[in-house]
Structure formats: structure tokens, C-alpha cells
Amino acid sequence: MPSLPSLPMSASPELNPDLPPAGRPAVLTALDVVLRVVGGLVAVAGAVVTAVLELMLATLRVGGVLVGVSALLAVLANVALGWFAPRAVGRRWAFALPAIVWFMLMVVAAGGTSEGDVLIANNNWVGLAMIFGGSVAFAVMGFRMIIAPRGAEPGLGRR
């Protein structure tokens, strides 16, 4: 039985998100890279700003009682940063940019100086809850990035 001739097929850019669109100007490609780098820098700056704000609020007292607003802020801000970074950079691994910076600032704040100064004392439950809650927030966001199918999240998997 004779077979019909097959038509040559090629993968179109719409079906394969890893291929750049045909005829894309170099200026747009360069602008895309610049915007992704700026997005990563904004995520890192956001991690620094929120970490410093959380550290300042870790000793907040109302009527002589510690208030846990810093721990709540750490969770909410880190979820937002974990959501923002991959979408701004366009890569799943980008959630690690603010996570590493935030966690390193917490390690420095929890460690004492040679004079014995610390930003987060070991008897401050808010500081410990802040570090725990913020770390868990980044861990959950990272886990979600790992288990999500490629291209399932808006802004991810396309380039």
C-alpha cells in the first residue's frame, strides 16, 4: 500500500517557548535583559529593606509587651518577594536572590559582635519567630517553584 508523502514540519516559536521569536530586534532583546537584571536588583533591594525594617520592629513593645508585627511582616514580605523575583527575572531560580540576601542579613543580625552587641537577642521571641517564619515562607515559595510544571506560572518559562 503506497504511503502519502509527508509535509515538512518545523516547530513554531509559539509552540516552543525556548526559541526566540523570529525577527526580534536586538534592541528589544537587550531591553529584555536589562529589565530582567533590574527586576533582580529590585528583588534584592526589597529583601534588604524588608529585613532592616523587620529587625527594627523586632523589639517593638506596646505597654511593655513585645508585639509580633515583625514576624508577620517577615512572612508577608518574603512571600511577596518570592512571588515577585521569578516573574521579574523570568527564571525559577530567581526566588533565591531575595531569599539568600534576607537570610544572610538575619544571620549577621543574630550573630554577636566582639563587644557582645546583637540585633536579635536570644530571649526575644519575636526575633526568633521572624527568622523562622521568614525562612519557612521562602522555603514554601521555593518548593512551589520546584513542583510547578514548566511554564505553568505567568511570566515563567518564556524567554
C-alpha positions as CSV (number, residue, x, y, z in Angstrom):
1,M,0.0,0.0,0.0
2,P,1.6,3.3,-1.0
3,S,2.0,5.9,1.6
4,L,1.3,9.6,1.3
5,P,4.2,12.0,1.2
6,S,4.7,13.8,4.5
7,L,4.9,17.5,4.7
8,P,8.0,19.0,6.3
9,M,7.2,20.4,9.7
10,S,9.0,22.9,11.8
11,A,8.5,24.0,15.4
12,S,6.9,27.4,15.5
13,P,8.1,29.8,18.2
14,E,4.5,29.8,19.7
15,L,4.7,26.1,20.4
16,N,8.3,26.1,21.7
17,P,8.8,28.9,24.2
18,D,12.6,28.4,24.4
19,L,13.0,29.7,20.8
20,P,13.3,33.4,20.4
21,P,10.6,35.0,18.1
22,A,11.8,35.2,14.5
23,G,12.9,38.7,13.6
24,R,13.1,40.1,17.1
25,P,15.1,43.2,17.0
26,A,18.4,43.3,19.0
27,V,17.2,46.4,20.9
28,L,14.2,44.6,22.3
29,T,16.4,41.6,23.3
30,A,18.8,44.0,25.1
31,L,15.9,45.8,26.8
32,D,14.5,42.5,27.9
33,V,17.8,41.5,29.5
34,V,18.2,45.0,31.2
35,L,14.7,44.8,32.6
36,R,15.3,41.3,34.0
37,V,18.5,42.4,35.7
38,V,16.8,45.5,37.1
39,G,14.0,43.2,38.3
40,G,16.5,41.0,40.1
41,L,18.1,44.1,41.7
42,V,14.7,45.3,42.9
43,A,14.0,42.0,44.5
44,V,17.4,42.1,46.3
45,A,16.8,45.7,47.4
46,G,13.4,44.7,48.6
47,A,14.9,41.9,50.7
48,V,17.4,44.3,52.3
49,V,14.7,47.0,53.0
50,T,12.3,44.5,54.5
51,A,15.0,42.7,56.5
52,V,16.1,46.0,58.1
53,L,12.5,47.1,58.8
54,E,11.8,43.7,60.4
55,L,14.9,44.0,62.5
56,M,13.8,47.4,63.7
57,L,10.3,46.2,64.5
58,A,11.6,43.1,66.3
59,T,11.9,45.0,69.6
60,L,8.6,46.9,69.3
61,R,6.7,46.9,72.5
62,V,3.2,48.1,73.3
63,G,2.6,48.5,77.0
64,G,5.8,46.8,77.8
65,V,4.9,43.6,75.9
66,L,6.6,42.5,72.7
67,V,4.4,42.7,69.6
68,G,4.9,40.1,66.9
69,V,4.3,42.5,64.0
70,S,7.8,41.8,62.8
71,A,7.2,38.1,62.3
72,L,4.0,38.8,60.4
73,L,5.8,41.3,58.2
74,A,8.6,38.8,57.5
75,V,6.2,36.2,56.3
76,L,4.1,38.5,54.1
77,A,7.1,40.3,52.7
78,N,9.0,37.1,51.9
79,V,6.0,35.6,50.2
80,A,5.7,38.7,48.1
81,L,9.4,38.7,47.3
82,G,9.4,35.0,46.5
83,W,6.5,35.7,44.1
84,F,8.0,38.8,42.5
85,A,11.6,37.7,41.8
86,P,10.9,34.8,39.4
87,R,8.4,36.9,37.5
88,A,10.7,39.9,37.2
89,V,13.7,37.8,36.2
90,G,11.8,35.2,34.2
91,R,13.6,32.3,35.8
92,R,12.5,30.0,38.6
93,W,15.9,30.2,40.4
94,A,15.4,33.9,40.9
95,F,13.4,33.4,44.0
96,A,16.7,32.6,45.7
97,L,18.1,36.1,45.1
98,P,16.0,37.8,47.8
99,A,15.9,34.6,50.0
100,I,19.7,34.4,50.2
101,V,20.1,38.1,50.9
102,W,17.4,38.2,53.5
103,F,18.7,35.0,55.3
104,M,22.3,36.3,55.3
105,L,21.1,39.6,56.9
106,M,19.3,37.6,59.6
107,V,22.4,35.5,60.3
108,V,24.5,38.6,60.7
109,A,21.9,40.2,62.9
110,A,21.6,37.1,65.1
111,G,25.4,36.8,65.5
112,G,27.1,39.0,68.1
113,T,30.0,41.3,67.7
114,S,33.2,41.0,69.6
115,E,31.7,43.6,72.0
116,G,28.7,41.4,72.6
117,D,26.2,43.5,70.6
118,V,23.3,41.7,68.9
119,L,20.4,42.9,66.9
120,I,18.2,39.8,67.7
121,A,18.6,38.7,71.3
122,N,18.1,35.0,72.2
123,N,15.4,36.0,74.7
124,N,13.3,37.9,72.0
125,W,10.6,35.5,70.9
126,V,9.6,37.9,68.1
127,G,13.1,37.8,66.5
128,L,13.1,34.0,66.6
129,A,9.6,33.8,65.2
130,M,10.6,36.4,62.5
131,I,13.6,34.3,61.4
132,F,11.6,31.0,61.5
133,G,8.5,32.5,59.7
134,G,10.5,34.3,57.1
135,S,12.7,31.2,56.3
136,V,9.6,29.0,56.1
137,A,7.9,31.5,53.7
138,F,10.9,31.4,51.4
139,A,11.1,27.6,51.7
140,V,7.4,27.2,50.7
141,M,7.8,29.6,47.7
142,G,10.9,27.6,46.6
143,F,9.0,24.3,46.9
144,R,6.2,25.7,44.8
145,M,8.7,26.7,42.1
146,I,10.1,23.2,42.1
147,I,6.9,21.4,41.8
148,A,5.2,23.7,39.3
149,P,5.2,22.4,35.8
150,R,7.4,24.4,33.4
151,G,5.5,27.4,32.0
152,A,2.6,27.0,34.4
153,E,3.3,30.2,36.2
154,P,2.7,33.5,34.4
155,G,6.0,35.1,33.3
156,L,8.0,31.9,33.8
157,G,9.4,29.5,31.2
158,R,9.1,32.1,28.5
159,R,12.1,34.0,27.1
